[in-house]
C-alpha cells in the first residue's frame, strides 16, 4: 500500500497511477520515492544503489542489475514483457538485449548534456 493511502499502486492502471500521482503534493511524491527506494534496498538485502546507473536502475528496471557488471542483461527482445520493446532505443548495438552498460552509457551521456547545458551541476 502507498504511504498514507489505502491502495496498492501496482493494482492501478497506468492512467489511474498518473491521476493518483498528480493528486499528490510534492512532499507526498517524495514520500513515494522514499518508499520505492526503501523497497528496492530491502529487496537487495540492504545494498544501497551507490552509482548513478544503479540509482537509475532502481526505477528503470525495479532494481534489476544493481551492483552487477555492465554485461548484465536487463531486458531481452521477445521476452514477453514488452520492456525491451518500450526501451529499444537504449540497445545501442541493436543486438536484441539491453545491458547495464548500455543503460550506463545513455544515463551518463544525458547527465553530461545536463551539466554542459547548465541544467544540472555535478
VMD Tcl script that builds the backbone (N, CA, C; Angstrom):
set m [mol new atoms 366]
animate dup $m
set s [atomselect $m all]
$s set {name element resname resid chain x y z} {
  {N N UNK 1 A 0.832 -1.197 0.000}
  {CA C UNK 1 A 0.000 0.000 0.000}
  {C C UNK 1 A 0.868 1.249 0.000}
  {N N UNK 2 A 0.346 2.297 -0.610}
  {CA C UNK 2 A 1.045 3.562 -0.621}
  {C C UNK 2 A 1.007 4.175 0.763}
  {N N UNK 3 A 2.066 4.897 1.091}
  {CA C UNK 3 A 2.140 5.559 2.378}
  {C C UNK 3 A 0.946 6.499 2.519}
  {N N UNK 4 A 0.150 6.309 3.562}
  {CA C UNK 4 A -0.991 7.173 3.817}
  {C C UNK 4 A -2.179 6.948 2.882}
  {N N UNK 5 A -2.080 5.991 1.981}
  {CA C UNK 5 A -3.167 5.718 1.043}
  {C C UNK 5 A -3.657 4.289 1.282}
  {N N UNK 6 A -4.869 4.017 0.909}
  {CA C UNK 6 A -5.435 2.687 1.077}
  {C C UNK 6 A -5.564 2.026 -0.293}
  {N N UNK 7 A -4.441 2.009 -1.061}
  {CA C UNK 7 A -4.474 1.485 -2.419}
  {C C UNK 7 A -3.123 0.848 -2.735}
  {N N UNK 8 A -3.141 -0.224 -3.503}
  {CA C UNK 8 A -1.903 -0.840 -3.964}
  {C C UNK 8 A -1.584 -0.264 -5.342}
  {N N UNK 9 A -0.507 0.480 -5.426}
  {CA C UNK 9 A -0.104 1.186 -6.645}
  {C C UNK 9 A -0.048 0.247 -7.840}
  {N N UNK 10 A 0.440 -0.976 -7.641}
  {CA C UNK 10 A 0.613 -1.927 -8.741}
  {C C UNK 10 A -0.707 -2.461 -9.288}
  {N N UNK 11 A -1.799 -2.318 -8.521}
  {CA C UNK 11 A -3.106 -2.772 -8.987}
  {C C UNK 11 A -3.805 -1.739 -9.874}
  {N N UNK 12 A -3.238 -0.545 -9.942}
  {CA C UNK 12 A -3.857 0.528 -10.719}
  {C C UNK 12 A -3.448 0.463 -12.184}
  {N N UNK 13 A -4.309 0.947 -13.044}
  {CA C UNK 13 A -3.954 1.078 -14.460}
  {C C UNK 13 A -2.941 2.216 -14.578}
  {N N UNK 14 A -2.161 2.252 -15.659}
  {CA C UNK 14 A -1.201 3.356 -15.821}
  {C C UNK 14 A -1.854 4.739 -15.724}
  {N N UNK 15 A -3.034 4.913 -16.302}
  {CA C UNK 15 A -3.712 6.210 -16.245}
  {C C UNK 15 A -4.128 6.538 -14.813}
  {N N UNK 16 A -4.616 5.546 -14.094}
  {CA C UNK 16 A -5.010 5.760 -12.695}
  {C C UNK 16 A -3.789 6.102 -11.840}
  {N N UNK 17 A -2.644 5.493 -12.157}
  {CA C UNK 17 A -1.412 5.828 -11.433}
  {C C UNK 17 A -1.049 7.293 -11.648}
  {N N UNK 18 A -1.115 7.734 -12.894}
  {CA C UNK 18 A -0.791 9.127 -13.211}
  {C C UNK 18 A -1.749 10.055 -12.473}
  {N N UNK 19 A -3.029 9.749 -12.515}
  {CA C UNK 19 A -4.012 10.590 -11.827}
  {C C UNK 19 A -3.747 10.649 -10.329}
  {N N UNK 20 A -3.415 9.509 -9.736}
  {CA C UNK 20 A -3.115 9.476 -8.310}
  {C C UNK 20 A -1.877 10.318 -8.001}
  {N N UNK 21 A -0.822 10.136 -8.794}
  {CA C UNK 21 A 0.407 10.896 -8.556}
  {C C UNK 21 A 0.183 12.398 -8.731}
  {N N UNK 22 A -0.638 12.783 -9.697}
  {CA C UNK 22 A -0.929 14.202 -9.922}
  {C C UNK 22 A -1.676 14.804 -8.734}
  {N N UNK 23 A -2.397 13.967 -7.996}
  {CA C UNK 23 A -3.140 14.479 -6.839}
  {C C UNK 23 A -2.239 14.667 -5.617}
  {N N UNK 24 A -1.011 14.135 -5.657}
  {CA C UNK 24 A -0.094 14.238 -4.527}
  {C C UNK 24 A 0.591 15.603 -4.510}
  {N N UNK 25 A 0.868 16.079 -3.329}
  {CA C UNK 25 A 1.729 17.256 -3.189}
  {C C UNK 25 A 3.157 16.820 -3.477}
  {N N UNK 26 A 4.059 17.782 -3.613}
  {CA C UNK 26 A 5.468 17.463 -3.845}
  {C C UNK 26 A 6.023 16.607 -2.706}
  {N N UNK 27 A 5.663 16.925 -1.483}
  {CA C UNK 27 A 6.145 16.159 -0.322}
  {C C UNK 27 A 5.603 14.734 -0.365}
  {N N UNK 28 A 4.333 14.564 -0.721}
  {CA C UNK 28 A 3.767 13.212 -0.832}
  {C C UNK 28 A 4.455 12.420 -1.934}
  {N N UNK 29 A 4.807 13.087 -3.037}
  {CA C UNK 29 A 5.540 12.408 -4.107}
  {C C UNK 29 A 6.920 11.969 -3.615}
  {N N UNK 30 A 7.580 12.817 -2.840}
  {CA C UNK 30 A 8.889 12.437 -2.292}
  {C C UNK 30 A 8.757 11.276 -1.309}
  {N N UNK 31 A 7.661 11.248 -0.554}
  {CA C UNK 31 A 7.418 10.104 0.331}
  {C C UNK 31 A 7.321 8.818 -0.479}
  {N N UNK 32 A 6.660 8.892 -1.637}
  {CA C UNK 32 A 6.530 7.724 -2.508}
  {C C UNK 32 A 7.895 7.297 -3.053}
  {N N UNK 33 A 8.715 8.265 -3.442}
  {CA C UNK 33 A 10.076 7.959 -3.923}
  {C C UNK 33 A 10.868 7.270 -2.814}
  {N N UNK 34 A 10.781 7.794 -1.602}
  {CA C UNK 34 A 11.476 7.191 -0.462}
  {C C UNK 34 A 10.979 5.762 -0.227}
  {N N UNK 35 A 9.673 5.584 -0.266}
  {CA C UNK 35 A 9.068 4.258 -0.087}
  {C C UNK 35 A 9.586 3.289 -1.149}
  {N N UNK 36 A 9.645 3.760 -2.415}
  {CA C UNK 36 A 10.114 2.927 -3.525}
  {C C UNK 36 A 11.564 2.502 -3.307}
  {N N UNK 37 A 12.436 3.453 -2.985}
  {CA C UNK 37 A 13.852 3.124 -2.797}
  {C C UNK 37 A 14.057 2.226 -1.582}
  {N N UNK 38 A 13.289 2.426 -0.525}
  {CA C UNK 38 A 13.400 1.533 0.633}
  {C C UNK 38 A 13.043 0.106 0.248}
  {N N UNK 39 A 12.012 -0.050 -0.585}
  {CA C UNK 39 A 11.616 -1.392 -1.039}
  {C C UNK 39 A 12.709 -2.014 -1.899}
  {N N UNK 40 A 13.333 -1.218 -2.765}
  {CA C UNK 40 A 14.420 -1.724 -3.612}
  {C C UNK 40 A 15.597 -2.147 -2.744}
  {N N UNK 41 A 15.976 -1.312 -1.791}
  {CA C UNK 41 A 17.100 -1.626 -0.904}
  {C C UNK 41 A 16.817 -2.909 -0.122}
  {N N UNK 42 A 15.594 -3.039 0.381}
  {CA C UNK 42 A 15.213 -4.253 1.116}
  {C C UNK 42 A 15.314 -5.471 0.207}
  {N N UNK 43 A 14.866 -5.347 -1.057}
  {CA C UNK 43 A 14.902 -6.484 -1.980}
  {C C UNK 43 A 16.330 -6.862 -2.372}
  {N N UNK 44 A 17.268 -5.929 -2.171}
  {CA C UNK 44 A 18.683 -6.175 -2.495}
  {C C UNK 44 A 19.485 -6.453 -1.228}
  {N N UNK 45 A 18.807 -6.953 -0.193}
  {CA C UNK 45 A 19.440 -7.310 1.086}
  {C C UNK 45 A 20.221 -6.161 1.694}
  {N N UNK 46 A 19.655 -4.969 1.620}
  {CA C UNK 46 A 20.268 -3.808 2.246}
  {C C UNK 46 A 21.292 -3.086 1.402}
  {N N UNK 47 A 21.564 -3.583 0.188}
  {CA C UNK 47 A 22.550 -2.922 -0.683}
  {C C UNK 47 A 21.946 -1.644 -1.253}
  {N N UNK 48 A 22.569 -0.531 -0.943}
  {CA C UNK 48 A 22.096 0.777 -1.395}
  {C C UNK 48 A 22.713 1.082 -2.758}
  {N N UNK 49 A 21.895 1.479 -3.747}
  {CA C UNK 49 A 22.461 1.868 -5.036}
  {C C UNK 49 A 23.463 3.008 -4.826}
  {N N UNK 50 A 24.693 2.830 -5.294}
  {CA C UNK 50 A 25.735 3.811 -4.984}
  {C C UNK 50 A 26.307 4.505 -6.214}
  {N N UNK 51 A 25.831 4.154 -7.391}
  {CA C UNK 51 A 26.297 4.821 -8.603}
  {C C UNK 51 A 25.086 5.421 -9.312}
  {N N UNK 52 A 25.329 6.353 -10.206}
  {CA C UNK 52 A 24.249 6.975 -10.955}
  {C C UNK 52 A 23.421 5.925 -11.689}
  {N N UNK 53 A 24.097 4.984 -12.339}
  {CA C UNK 53 A 23.362 3.962 -13.099}
  {C C UNK 53 A 22.555 3.061 -12.173}
  {N N UNK 54 A 23.080 2.717 -11.001}
  {CA C UNK 54 A 22.327 1.858 -10.085}
  {C C UNK 54 A 21.105 2.582 -9.515}
  {N N UNK 55 A 21.235 3.877 -9.234}
  {CA C UNK 55 A 20.081 4.655 -8.780}
  {C C UNK 55 A 19.024 4.675 -9.883}
  {N N UNK 56 A 19.461 4.865 -11.116}
  {CA C UNK 56 A 18.535 4.873 -12.248}
  {C C UNK 56 A 17.868 3.503 -12.431}
  {N N UNK 57 A 18.640 2.433 -12.277}
  {CA C UNK 57 A 18.096 1.083 -12.446}
  {C C UNK 57 A 17.006 0.762 -11.428}
  {N N UNK 58 A 17.043 1.408 -10.279}
  {CA C UNK 58 A 16.001 1.186 -9.276}
  {C C UNK 58 A 14.634 1.526 -9.855}
  {N N UNK 59 A 14.592 2.499 -10.766}
  {CA C UNK 59 A 13.336 2.891 -11.396}
  {C C UNK 59 A 13.167 2.196 -12.744}
  {N N UNK 60 A 14.198 2.223 -13.574}
  {CA C UNK 60 A 14.137 1.686 -14.933}
  {C C UNK 60 A 13.796 0.199 -14.958}
  {N N UNK 61 A 14.340 -0.548 -14.005}
  {CA C UNK 61 A 14.140 -1.999 -14.037}
  {C C UNK 61 A 13.737 -2.582 -12.685}
  {N N UNK 62 A 13.257 -1.746 -11.797}
  {CA C UNK 62 A 12.872 -2.243 -10.479}
  {C C UNK 62 A 14.047 -2.780 -9.685}
  {N N UNK 63 A 15.237 -2.284 -10.000}
  {CA C UNK 63 A 16.435 -2.690 -9.274}
  {C C UNK 63 A 17.194 -3.822 -9.927}
  {N N UNK 64 A 16.668 -4.367 -11.000}
  {CA C UNK 64 A 17.334 -5.447 -11.713}
  {C C UNK 64 A 18.676 -4.942 -12.255}
  {N N UNK 65 A 19.774 -5.524 -11.817}
  {CA C UNK 65 A 21.100 -5.137 -12.293}
  {C C UNK 65 A 21.903 -4.319 -11.313}
  {N N UNK 66 A 21.304 -3.894 -10.209}
  {CA C UNK 66 A 22.040 -3.094 -9.226}
  {C C UNK 66 A 23.210 -3.904 -8.678}
  {N N UNK 67 A 24.390 -3.281 -8.724}
  {CA C UNK 67 A 25.596 -3.915 -8.180}
  {C C UNK 67 A 26.209 -4.967 -9.083}
  {N N UNK 68 A 25.636 -5.192 -10.256}
  {CA C UNK 68 A 26.152 -6.216 -11.170}
  {C C UNK 68 A 26.996 -5.573 -12.271}
  {N N UNK 69 A 27.634 -6.400 -13.083}
  {CA C UNK 69 A 28.546 -5.904 -14.118}
  {C C UNK 69 A 27.784 -5.262 -15.273}
  {N N UNK 70 A 28.503 -4.488 -16.064}
  {CA C UNK 70 A 27.909 -3.816 -17.215}
  {C C UNK 70 A 27.411 -4.792 -18.272}
  {N N UNK 71 A 27.852 -6.032 -18.249}
  {CA C UNK 71 A 27.392 -7.013 -19.240}
  {C C UNK 71 A 26.059 -7.654 -18.843}
  {N N UNK 72 A 25.565 -7.347 -17.649}
  {CA C UNK 72 A 24.310 -7.922 -17.179}
  {C C UNK 72 A 23.167 -7.489 -18.103}
  {N N UNK 73 A 22.374 -8.466 -18.583}
  {CA C UNK 73 A 21.241 -8.182 -19.470}
  {C C UNK 73 A 20.018 -7.841 -18.622}
  {N N UNK 74 A 19.513 -6.635 -18.839}
  {CA C UNK 74 A 18.350 -6.160 -18.090}
  {C C UNK 74 A 17.063 -6.552 -18.806}
  {N N UNK 75 A 17.003 -6.290 -20.112}
  {CA C UNK 75 A 15.836 -6.648 -20.911}
  {C C UNK 75 A 16.290 -7.333 -22.188}
  {N N UNK 76 A 15.476 -8.274 -22.657}
  {CA C UNK 76 A 15.778 -9.021 -23.875}
  {C C UNK 76 A 14.574 -8.971 -24.804}
  {N N UNK 77 A 14.843 -8.767 -26.067}
  {CA C UNK 77 A 13.792 -8.695 -27.074}
  {C C UNK 77 A 12.993 -9.999 -27.074}
  {N N UNK 78 A 11.664 -9.866 -27.141}
  {CA C UNK 78 A 10.808 -11.042 -27.235}
  {C C UNK 78 A 10.635 -11.820 -25.950}
  {N N UNK 79 A 10.965 -11.219 -24.795}
  {CA C UNK 79 A 10.837 -11.955 -23.534}
  {C C UNK 79 A 9.404 -11.988 -23.006}
  {N N UNK 80 A 8.479 -11.352 -23.745}
  {CA C UNK 80 A 7.079 -11.387 -23.357}
  {C C UNK 80 A 6.644 -10.266 -22.420}
  {N N UNK 81 A 7.589 -9.468 -21.929}
  {CA C UNK 81 A 7.220 -8.392 -21.008}
  {C C UNK 81 A 6.939 -7.078 -21.725}
  {N N UNK 82 A 7.518 -6.905 -22.912}
  {CA C UNK 82 A 7.387 -5.638 -23.629}
  {C C UNK 82 A 8.367 -4.587 -23.160}
  {N N UNK 83 A 9.153 -4.900 -22.127}
  {CA C UNK 83 A 10.094 -3.921 -21.586}
  {C C UNK 83 A 11.195 -3.572 -22.583}
  {N N UNK 84 A 11.696 -4.580 -23.300}
  {CA C UNK 84 A 12.724 -4.288 -24.307}
  {C C UNK 84 A 12.131 -3.380 -25.385}
  {N N UNK 85 A 10.978 -3.749 -25.870}
  {CA C UNK 85 A 10.361 -3.012 -26.961}
  {C C UNK 85 A 10.077 -1.562 -26.577}
  {N N UNK 86 A 9.694 -1.328 -25.333}
  {CA C UNK 86 A 9.428 0.034 -24.862}
  {C C UNK 86 A 10.698 0.858 -24.710}
  {N N UNK 87 A 11.834 0.193 -24.610}
  {CA C UNK 87 A 13.101 0.878 -24.352}
  {C C UNK 87 A 14.178 0.535 -25.374}
  {N N UNK 88 A 13.779 0.079 -26.552}
  {CA C UNK 88 A 14.742 -0.426 -27.542}
  {C C UNK 88 A 15.777 0.609 -27.976}
  {N N UNK 89 A 15.476 1.896 -27.823}
  {CA C UNK 89 A 16.456 2.928 -28.189}
  {C C UNK 89 A 17.711 2.870 -27.320}
  {N N UNK 90 A 17.607 2.226 -26.164}
  {CA C UNK 90 A 18.767 2.093 -25.276}
  {C C UNK 90 A 19.719 1.009 -25.791}
  {N N UNK 91 A 19.220 0.087 -26.611}
  {CA C UNK 91 A 20.030 -1.000 -27.177}
  {C C UNK 91 A 20.946 -0.411 -28.256}
  {N N UNK 92 A 22.084 0.098 -27.830}
  {CA C UNK 92 A 22.962 0.855 -28.731}
  {C C UNK 92 A 23.591 0.019 -29.838}
  {N N UNK 93 A 23.762 -1.286 -29.629}
  {CA C UNK 93 A 24.352 -2.122 -30.682}
  {C C UNK 93 A 23.304 -2.980 -31.402}
  {N N UNK 94 A 22.033 -2.757 -31.078}
  {CA C UNK 94 A 20.909 -3.439 -31.742}
  {C C UNK 94 A 21.043 -4.960 -31.770}
  {N N UNK 95 A 21.469 -5.538 -30.645}
  {CA C UNK 95 A 21.614 -6.998 -30.584}
  {C C UNK 95 A 20.426 -7.686 -29.916}
  {N N UNK 96 A 19.364 -6.917 -29.631}
  {CA C UNK 96 A 18.188 -7.506 -29.013}
  {C C UNK 96 A 18.279 -7.621 -27.504}
  {N N UNK 97 A 19.305 -6.995 -26.908}
  {CA C UNK 97 A 19.473 -7.013 -25.450}
  {C C UNK 97 A 19.808 -5.606 -24.978}
  {N N UNK 98 A 19.278 -5.254 -23.826}
  {CA C UNK 98 A 19.658 -4.008 -23.172}
  {C C UNK 98 A 20.468 -4.394 -21.948}
  {N N UNK 99 A 21.732 -4.025 -21.960}
  {CA C UNK 99 A 22.615 -4.359 -20.849}
  {C C UNK 99 A 22.763 -3.169 -19.912}
  {N N UNK 100 A 23.276 -3.452 -18.738}
  {CA C UNK 100 A 23.546 -2.388 -17.774}
  {C C UNK 100 A 24.521 -1.381 -18.372}
  {N N UNK 101 A 25.500 -1.847 -19.123}
  {CA C UNK 101 A 26.467 -0.948 -19.741}
  {C C UNK 101 A 25.811 0.001 -20.732}
  {N N UNK 102 A 24.823 -0.486 -21.470}
  {CA C UNK 102 A 24.114 0.387 -22.411}
  {C C UNK 102 A 23.296 1.432 -21.656}
  {N N UNK 103 A 22.679 1.022 -20.554}
  {CA C UNK 103 A 21.940 1.978 -19.726}
  {C C UNK 103 A 22.922 3.004 -19.156}
  {N N UNK 104 A 24.074 2.529 -18.684}
  {CA C UNK 104 A 25.098 3.435 -18.139}
  {C C UNK 104 A 25.487 4.477 -19.186}
  {N N UNK 105 A 25.764 4.042 -20.407}
  {CA C UNK 105 A 26.161 4.958 -21.464}
  {C C UNK 105 A 25.109 6.018 -21.728}
  {N N UNK 106 A 23.856 5.596 -21.773}
  {CA C UNK 106 A 22.751 6.525 -22.032}
  {C C UNK 106 A 22.613 7.529 -20.888}
  {N N UNK 107 A 22.611 7.042 -19.654}
  {CA C UNK 107 A 22.415 7.908 -18.489}
  {C C UNK 107 A 23.590 8.859 -18.305}
  {N N UNK 108 A 24.804 8.353 -18.437}
  {CA C UNK 108 A 25.968 9.226 -18.273}
  {C C UNK 108 A 26.018 10.275 -19.375}
  {N N UNK 109 A 25.591 9.910 -20.591}
  {CA C UNK 109 A 25.527 10.880 -21.683}
  {C C UNK 109 A 24.517 11.975 -21.402}
  {N N UNK 110 A 23.338 11.585 -20.933}
  {CA C UNK 110 A 22.313 12.572 -20.606}
  {C C UNK 110 A 22.744 13.459 -19.442}
  {N N UNK 111 A 23.423 12.885 -18.470}
  {CA C UNK 111 A 23.919 13.649 -17.337}
  {C C UNK 111 A 24.943 14.684 -17.812}
  {N N UNK 112 A 25.862 14.255 -18.674}
  {CA C UNK 112 A 26.881 15.171 -19.209}
  {C C UNK 112 A 26.234 16.306 -19.998}
  {N N UNK 113 A 25.195 15.987 -20.772}
  {CA C UNK 113 A 24.467 17.029 -21.517}
  {C C UNK 113 A 23.860 18.043 -20.557}
  {N N UNK 114 A 23.282 17.557 -19.485}
  {CA C UNK 114 A 22.671 18.446 -18.493}
  {C C UNK 114 A 23.692 19.344 -17.819}
  {N N UNK 115 A 24.862 18.790 -17.527}
  {CA C UNK 115 A 25.933 19.574 -16.913}
  {C C UNK 115 A 26.407 20.653 -17.882}
  {N N UNK 116 A 26.659 20.266 -19.137}
  {CA C UNK 116 A 27.184 21.243 -20.097}
  {C C UNK 116 A 26.143 22.313 -20.444}
  {N N UNK 117 A 24.860 21.959 -20.349}
  {CA C UNK 117 A 23.810 22.952 -20.614}
  {C C UNK 117 A 23.534 23.836 -19.397}
  {N N UNK 118 A 24.124 23.466 -18.264}
  {CA C UNK 118 A 23.914 24.241 -17.048}
  {C C UNK 118 A 22.617 23.913 -16.340}
  {N N UNK 119 A 21.940 22.868 -16.794}
  {CA C UNK 119 A 20.664 22.488 -16.165}
  {C C UNK 119 A 20.877 21.773 -14.844}
  {N N UNK 120 A 21.974 21.034 -14.746}
  {CA C UNK 120 A 22.333 20.348 -13.511}
  {C C UNK 120 A 23.792 20.607 -13.222}
  {N N UNK 121 A 24.180 20.466 -11.969}
  {CA C UNK 121 A 25.600 20.630 -11.629}
  {C C UNK 121 A 26.137 19.313 -11.114}
  {N N UNK 122 A 27.384 19.056 -11.416}
  {CA C UNK 122 A 27.989 17.793 -10.979}
  {C C UNK 122 A 28.601 18.001 -9.667}
}
mol reanalyze $m
mol bondsrecalc $m
mol representation Tube
mol addrep $m
